[in-house]
């Protein structure tokens, strides 16, 4: 009897250990990526006393925003850098989920890592351009225009492409493994399409709407998925 009870306790203990170790707490970085980015943007909008310069803006408009609202611009920079670091960690979680997706998992895992790497690098590059614009380089007409153009390209269409691949990999892996609710996984795939279409902006300006559509829907999907993966049993 003692042996049987001991065996039962051991089995229960092993089950608890497996359940505890199966939670990918690092996946919560997906939630942090969205919260930090949105908080940075919202903080900058609340503090700035001039509108954010749109792509193709004149040098005077760029200088007015970044030189006249340097503090607000730097709040956005901090949010973007935290978001980029969080995306780097979340990429690891998406790649791990992809590795559990069965057939052709290596290809999906490689796509997640490549997309996440591009998303992280481009968002960080965009943030650093914005930081430079808030300093002395933003006060010179030639460098202000060039930096603003680079900032938008990196943080817009280029980031949208990488982020789209990452979120698409998340959605497909979630469907294959069943570890994400089907509506959430399908939403991830739809968000990925918007992100992958964002480079059309370079040849068709109305396609600029794909940039925020892919970004914010992807951050929402990633945030919810991060909570799910951070709490799920194996």
ZIVENCOR-V853334 format. One record per residue. N is the residue number from 1. RES is the residue in one letter. SS is DSSP state (a for helix, b for strand, c for the rest). PSI is psi in whole degrees, 0 to 359 (NA if undefined). NEAR is the number of other ideal C-beta (glycine too) atoms within 8 Angstrom. Layout:
n=N res=RES ss=SS psi=PSI near=NEAR
n=N res=RES ss=SS psi=PSI near=NEAR
This chain:
n=1 res=X ss=c psi=317 near=4
n=2 res=X ss=a psi=319 near=5
n=3 res=X ss=a psi=320 near=6
n=4 res=X ss=a psi=316 near=7
n=5 res=X ss=a psi=322 near=8
n=6 res=X ss=a psi=320 near=8
n=7 res=X ss=a psi=319 near=8
n=8 res=X ss=a psi=319 near=8
n=9 res=X ss=a psi=320 near=8
n=10 res=X ss=a psi=318 near=8
n=11 res=X ss=a psi=316 near=8
n=12 res=X ss=a psi=319 near=8
n=13 res=X ss=a psi=318 near=8
n=14 res=X ss=a psi=321 near=8
n=15 res=X ss=a psi=317 near=8
n=16 res=X ss=a psi=319 near=8
n=17 res=X ss=a psi=317 near=8
n=18 res=X ss=a psi=318 near=9
n=19 res=X ss=a psi=318 near=10
n=20 res=X ss=a psi=316 near=7
n=21 res=X ss=a psi=344 near=7
n=22 res=X ss=a psi=343 near=9
n=23 res=X ss=c psi=127 near=10
n=24 res=X ss=c psi=82 near=10
n=25 res=X ss=a psi=334 near=6
n=26 res=X ss=a psi=340 near=10
n=27 res=X ss=a psi=342 near=14
n=28 res=X ss=a psi=346 near=10
n=29 res=X ss=a psi=336 near=13
n=30 res=X ss=a psi=322 near=15
n=31 res=X ss=a psi=317 near=12
n=32 res=X ss=a psi=324 near=12
n=33 res=X ss=a psi=317 near=15
n=34 res=X ss=a psi=316 near=13
n=35 res=X ss=a psi=316 near=9
n=36 res=X ss=a psi=319 near=13
n=37 res=X ss=a psi=311 near=13
n=38 res=X ss=a psi=321 near=11
n=39 res=X ss=a psi=319 near=9
n=40 res=X ss=a psi=315 near=16
n=41 res=X ss=a psi=314 near=10
n=42 res=X ss=a psi=319 near=8
n=43 res=X ss=a psi=318 near=12
n=44 res=X ss=a psi=317 near=15
n=45 res=X ss=a psi=320 near=9
n=46 res=X ss=a psi=326 near=7
n=47 res=X ss=a psi=334 near=10
n=48 res=X ss=c psi=144 near=12
n=49 res=X ss=c psi=13 near=5
n=50 res=X ss=c psi=154 near=7
n=51 res=X ss=c psi=150 near=5
n=52 res=X ss=c psi=132 near=7
n=53 res=X ss=c psi=128 near=10
n=54 res=X ss=c psi=163 near=5
n=55 res=X ss=c psi=135 near=7
n=56 res=X ss=c psi=9 near=3
n=57 res=X ss=c psi=157 near=8
n=58 res=X ss=c psi=157 near=5
n=59 res=X ss=a psi=323 near=8
n=60 res=X ss=a psi=320 near=6
n=61 res=X ss=a psi=322 near=9
n=62 res=X ss=a psi=314 near=15
n=63 res=X ss=a psi=321 near=13
n=64 res=X ss=a psi=318 near=10
n=65 res=X ss=a psi=304 near=14
n=66 res=X ss=a psi=326 near=15
n=67 res=X ss=a psi=321 near=10
n=68 res=X ss=a psi=344 near=9
n=69 res=X ss=c psi=47 near=13
n=70 res=X ss=a psi=319 near=10
n=71 res=X ss=a psi=316 near=7
n=72 res=X ss=a psi=317 near=13
n=73 res=X ss=a psi=323 near=16
n=74 res=X ss=a psi=332 near=10
n=75 res=X ss=a psi=317 near=12
n=76 res=X ss=a psi=322 near=14
n=77 res=X ss=a psi=314 near=14
n=78 res=X ss=a psi=316 near=9
n=79 res=X ss=a psi=318 near=16
n=80 res=X ss=a psi=319 near=17
n=81 res=X ss=a psi=321 near=10
n=82 res=X ss=a psi=319 near=12
n=83 res=X ss=a psi=319 near=15
n=84 res=X ss=a psi=316 near=13
n=85 res=X ss=a psi=321 near=9
n=86 res=X ss=a psi=321 near=13
n=87 res=X ss=a psi=325 near=16
n=88 res=X ss=a psi=315 near=10
n=89 res=X ss=a psi=322 near=10
n=90 res=X ss=a psi=329 near=17
n=91 res=X ss=a psi=322 near=16
n=92 res=X ss=a psi=318 near=9
n=93 res=X ss=a psi=319 near=15
n=94 res=X ss=a psi=319 near=14
n=95 res=X ss=a psi=322 near=13
n=96 res=X ss=a psi=320 near=9
n=97 res=X ss=a psi=317 near=14
n=98 res=X ss=a psi=324 near=15
n=99 res=X ss=a psi=339 near=9
n=100 res=X ss=c psi=8 near=10
n=101 res=X ss=c psi=4 near=13
n=102 res=X ss=c psi=229 near=7
n=103 res=X ss=c psi=135 near=4
n=104 res=X ss=c psi=28 near=7
n=105 res=X ss=a psi=330 near=11
n=106 res=X ss=a psi=320 near=7
n=107 res=X ss=a psi=319 near=7
n=108 res=X ss=a psi=322 near=14
n=109 res=X ss=a psi=317 near=12
n=110 res=X ss=a psi=321 near=8
n=111 res=X ss=a psi=318 near=12
n=112 res=X ss=a psi=316 near=17
n=113 res=X ss=a psi=319 near=10
n=114 res=X ss=a psi=314 near=10
n=115 res=X ss=a psi=316 near=17
n=116 res=X ss=a psi=319 near=17
n=117 res=X ss=a psi=316 near=10
n=118 res=X ss=a psi=319 near=13
n=119 res=X ss=a psi=317 near=16
n=120 res=X ss=a psi=311 near=14
n=121 res=X ss=a psi=318 near=9
n=122 res=X ss=a psi=322 near=13
n=123 res=X ss=a psi=319 near=15
n=124 res=X ss=a psi=319 near=11
n=125 res=X ss=a psi=318 near=11
n=126 res=X ss=a psi=319 near=15
n=127 res=X ss=a psi=320 near=14
n=128 res=X ss=a psi=326 near=9
n=129 res=X ss=a psi=317 near=14
n=130 res=X ss=a psi=322 near=14
n=131 res=X ss=a psi=318 near=11
n=132 res=X ss=a psi=322 near=10
n=133 res=X ss=a psi=331 near=15
n=134 res=X ss=c psi=356 near=12
n=135 res=X ss=c psi=207 near=8
n=136 res=X ss=a psi=329 near=5
n=137 res=X ss=a psi=337 near=10
n=138 res=X ss=a psi=349 near=15
n=139 res=X ss=a psi=346 near=7
n=140 res=X ss=c psi=132 near=8
n=141 res=X ss=a psi=311 near=7
n=142 res=X ss=a psi=313 near=6
n=143 res=X ss=a psi=328 near=9
n=144 res=X ss=a psi=314 near=16
n=145 res=X ss=a psi=315 near=10
n=146 res=X ss=a psi=317 near=8
n=147 res=X ss=a psi=320 near=13
n=148 res=X ss=a psi=320 near=13
n=149 res=X ss=a psi=317 near=9
n=150 res=X ss=a psi=320 near=10
n=151 res=X ss=a psi=316 near=12
n=152 res=X ss=a psi=316 near=10
n=153 res=X ss=a psi=316 near=9
n=154 res=X ss=a psi=313 near=13
n=155 res=X ss=a psi=349 near=14
n=156 res=X ss=a psi=263 near=14
n=157 res=X ss=a psi=319 near=11
n=158 res=X ss=a psi=312 near=12
n=159 res=X ss=a psi=320 near=15
n=160 res=X ss=a psi=322 near=17
n=161 res=X ss=a psi=308 near=14
n=162 res=X ss=a psi=316 near=17
n=163 res=X ss=a psi=324 near=15
n=164 res=X ss=a psi=318 near=18
n=165 res=X ss=a psi=318 near=18
n=166 res=X ss=a psi=311 near=17
n=167 res=X ss=a psi=324 near=16
n=168 res=X ss=a psi=320 near=17
n=169 res=X ss=a psi=321 near=16
n=170 res=X ss=a psi=313 near=17
n=171 res=X ss=a psi=316 near=18
n=172 res=X ss=a psi=319 near=14
n=173 res=X ss=a psi=323 near=16
n=174 res=X ss=a psi=323 near=16
n=175 res=X ss=a psi=316 near=12
n=176 res=X ss=a psi=320 near=9
n=177 res=X ss=a psi=338 near=11
n=178 res=X ss=c psi=12 near=6
n=179 res=X ss=c psi=352 near=10
n=180 res=X ss=c psi=146 near=15
n=181 res=X ss=c psi=142 near=7
n=182 res=X ss=a psi=315 near=7
n=183 res=X ss=a psi=323 near=6
n=184 res=X ss=a psi=318 near=14
n=185 res=X ss=a psi=319 near=14
n=186 res=X ss=a psi=322 near=10
n=187 res=X ss=a psi=324 near=11
n=188 res=X ss=a psi=319 near=18
n=189 res=X ss=a psi=320 near=12
n=190 res=X ss=a psi=319 near=9
n=191 res=X ss=a psi=321 near=17
n=192 res=X ss=a psi=322 near=15
n=193 res=X ss=a psi=316 near=11
n=194 res=X ss=a psi=317 near=14
n=195 res=X ss=a psi=318 near=18
n=196 res=X ss=a psi=339 near=13
n=197 res=X ss=a psi=350 near=10
n=198 res=X ss=a psi=329 near=17
n=199 res=X ss=a psi=348 near=10
n=200 res=X ss=a psi=341 near=9
n=201 res=X ss=a psi=326 near=13
n=202 res=X ss=a psi=338 near=5
n=203 res=X ss=c psi=348 near=5
n=204 res=X ss=c psi=103 near=6
n=205 res=X ss=a psi=322 near=5
n=206 res=X ss=a psi=341 near=5
n=207 res=X ss=a psi=355 near=11
n=208 res=X ss=a psi=335 near=10
n=209 res=X ss=a psi=338 near=7
n=210 res=X ss=a psi=335 near=13
n=211 res=X ss=a psi=302 near=12
n=212 res=X ss=a psi=328 near=6
n=213 res=X ss=a psi=313 near=10
n=214 res=X ss=a psi=321 near=20
n=215 res=X ss=a psi=305 near=12
n=216 res=X ss=a psi=325 near=9
n=217 res=X ss=a psi=323 near=12
n=218 res=X ss=a psi=321 near=16
n=219 res=X ss=a psi=323 near=12
n=220 res=X ss=a psi=314 near=9
n=221 res=X ss=a psi=314 near=15
n=222 res=X ss=a psi=323 near=15
n=223 res=X ss=a psi=316 near=13
n=224 res=X ss=a psi=316 near=10
n=225 res=X ss=a psi=323 near=15
n=226 res=X ss=a psi=318 near=16
n=227 res=X ss=a psi=317 near=11
n=228 res=X ss=a psi=313 near=13
n=229 res=X ss=a psi=330 near=14
n=230 res=X ss=a psi=341 near=12
n=231 res=X ss=a psi=348 near=6
n=232 res=X ss=c psi=147 near=10
n=233 res=X ss=c psi=155 near=5
n=234 res=X ss=c psi=NA near=6
